[in-house]
């Protein structure tokens, strides 16, 4: 069985689309754990837009007490209740594409992988961008500084010893993925290099929006806990990305900002040029609308 954990918090108009995309998945045995963290919009069970979906026997609504205060607590409530041998996630503002879960399960069984990620598309007001569709395996240092781990792309074997850090308010997904890999004798991640998920940006509340300083803090935590698993070069490259997030949060001057960009080039080369372009666009009022957040 695959258990899909879908937390929702005060986005009653978005969650039906996300939930429908999960319940439409074919070729797998499925349970869906809808974690109700609503604070101002009423209980999930009273949302009329969900009436037909709530009748699906594969769906279970969780109402944790005390109510989760962040996404990590909500996902942990789902993990505690999950019965499946495999776990996947979805945010209430994103959607699975058809075959997402079956493709990742097949890849896990074919390669003996405990963690499988996938390609995904980010939809912004002005453009779209497809990510992580270039390679099928990440090994060693690439697990730290190469793979993307937005929570909805992760598909992993159930592990009662790994949970999301409820004290982290940003980068919880990356911290979880590295903690999960730290318990494996070999650090590698399989990837289905196809677009299997769509993530939507919007002006509503998001976990990491405007919280770049928290991203930097969680990068430091990740290195403190698990940095010994990776090479010095990988740690420096990872730290360089975190320092850029810090510079963005503190709105440092151009001289320091450019030093952060040069540090990324020095540790990763020009292969991460999209990150550099994104960082420069963030500083421009005219170009900031094109930034991938």
N, C-alpha and C positions, 0 to 999 in steps of 0.2 A: 504494500500500500504506500502511496505517496500522500503525505500530509502537507497541505498548503496553509500557511499562516498568513492571514490578511487582517492587520489591524486597521481600524478606522476611527477617526476623531473629527467630528463636526464637519464632514463633507458629504452630506446626504445625497447631493446631486451627482457626485462622482462615483460613489461606491457601487451602484448598480452595474455600471459599465465594467468595472474591475471584476466584480463577482461573476458576472455573466461570462467573462472571458475565461475564468477558471473552470466553471461548471461545464463549459463547452469543450473542454479537453477530452480527447478520445484515446483509446488504446491503453488505459491504465486504470487500476483500482485507486479510488480517490476519496479522501476526506478533506473538507475545507473547514478551517477553524477561523471564524469571523470574530475578532476580538473587539468588543464594544468599549471604546474609550471616550464616547461622546460626553461632552460637558454642557453644551448649550443647545443642542439640536434634538434632544430627546432620545429615548432608547432606539437601538437599531430595529428591534422587533415592531416598532410603531411607525416605521418609515413605509408609506404606502407604495413607494417605487420598488420596494423589495418583496412585496407580498408573494409574487409567484416564485421568486428565487428561494425564499425562506421555506417553501414547501418541499424543497429537494432534500431527500433523506441523507444525502452525503454531507449536508451542511450542518454545522453545530455553532451556535452563537455562544461565545464566552463573555461573561460580565464579571471581570475580576473585582474583588474587594480586598483591600482598597483599590479604587480606580487607578489604572496606570497613569503616571505623570509624564511619561515619555515613551518613544517608540520601542526602546530596549525593553522596558518593563512589559509592554504589551506583547512583544514577540516572545519574551521568556514565558509569559502565561500560556501562549500557544504551544511552545516547546514542552512545557510541563504536561499539557493535555494531549499531545500528539500520540497517536497509536501506530503511525506508519514507520516503516524501516527507512524511508527516505523523506527528507524535508525540503520544501521549497517555500518561497515567500512572495508576497505581492503587496505593494502599497496601494491605497485606495484611489490614487489618482493615476495609476498606470494600468496597462493591459497586457495579458499574454496573447501571443499570436497562436493560431491553430498548430497543434503538434509540439508545443514547447516542452511540456513535461515528458511526453513519450520519447522525444529526441534525446533529451538529457538522460533519461533512465536507460535508454538503449546504449548510449555512450558509456555510462557508468558500468553497465554490465559487460560490455564488450572489452573495455580496457582495464577493468578492475579498479576504477577510480573511486575514491571516497568523496571527492568534491569535483563537481562539473559546473563550469560557468558557460556563458553563451554570448553571442553578439546581440546588440540592442540598438534601437534608434531613439534619439532624443529629438523631440518635437518642440521647437521654439516659435514664438510669434512670427519671426521673419524667415526662418529656415529650418531645415532638418539635417541631422547628422547621424550617420551610422558608425558605431564603434565596435571594436573587438571582433572583427571578422577576418583577421589576417593570419592567425595561427591557431593550431589545434592543441598545443601542449605548452604549459609554462613549468619550468623546472628550476629548482634552486633559487638563486637570486631573483629570477624573473617573477617568482611568486610574490616577492615584496615590492618590486618596482616596475613590473611589466603588466601584470593582470589587473583588470578593473573588477571591483567587488560590490557594485551597487546591490543592495540586499535582494531585489527581485531576480537578479541573474543567477544567484547561488542555488545549487541543488546538491544536497549532501546527505551522506549516511547519518542516521540518527546517532547522537552521541550525548549521553546524559551528563557528561562531565564538562561540556562547553555551553556557555550561555553568553548572551549579550551583556555588556557591562552597563548596568543601570546608572552609573555615575557619569558615563560619557554622554555628552550632548552633541557630539559631531563625530564623524568618521567611525561610527559604531560598526559599520559593515566590514571595513578593512580590518579593524581590531579583532572582530569575531573570526574572520577568515584566517588570519595569521595564527590566532590561538587554536583554531581547529587543526591547522596544518602542523602546529608544534607538537601535537599528540601523535603524529604519524611518523613511522621510522624513515620514510622518504618524503621530502617535500616536493610535491608536484600536483598540478591542477590540469585536468582535461578541459577542453573548450570545444563547444559546438560553434564553429566559426560562421554562423548564420544569424540573421536577424530573427530572434524568437520573442522579442519583447519590445514594447513601445513605452517610453517614459515621457510624460508631458510636463513642460514647465508652465507655470502660471503665477499669478500675483498673490494667490492665497498663501496660507502658512505652510512652510516646509521645514523639515528637520534642520537643515544646514544653512538655509538662506541667511545671509548677513552675519554668519557666525564663523568667520575665518580664523579668529583667534582660538576658538575651541578646536578647530581642525588641527592647528599647530600643536595644541596641548596633547591631543590624542595621538599625533604622530610621535611625540616624545614618549608617551606612555608605551606605545607599541615597541619602540626601540629599547626602552628600559626592560620590558618584559621578555621580548623575543629577539632582540637584535643579535644575540650571540649565535643564532641559527644561520646567519647570513654573513657574507664577506664584508670586509671593511668598505670596499668600493660600493656595494649595494647599500650599506648603511648611510654612506655619505650622499648617495643619490637620493635616497628616501628623505634624508634630513633636508636636502636642498629644496625639495618640494614643500616640506613643512615650513621652512623659513620664508618661502614665497607667500604662503598663506598668512603667516605672521605679518609680513610687510604689508599685505593688502589690508589686514585688519587694522593695523596701526596707521595706515595712510602715510607711510614714510615718504621722504623726498625722493626725487628722481634718481639721485646718485646712489642711494642705498637700494632702491628698487632695481636699478640696472645691475648692481652687484649680485642681487639674488638671481637675476636671469643669467648672468655670466656663470654663476655657480652651477646652475642646471646644465648649461652647455658643457662645462668642464667635467661634470660627473656623468652625463648621459649622452653627450654629443648632440648633433642636430636632429636625431631621430624623434625627439619629443617636440618638434617645432610647433605643433598645434598648441601645446601648452604655452609656449612662448608668445605666440600670436594672441592667444586668448588673454594672457596676462597684460599685454600691451593694450589690447582693446578695452580692457576693464578700466584703464586710466583715462579713456577718452569719452566725454559725454556723447559724442556723435556715434561712436562705435560700440558703446557698452551694451546696446540692445542686441548685439550679435553674440554676446558672451555666452558660453555654455556654463551653467551653474550646477 
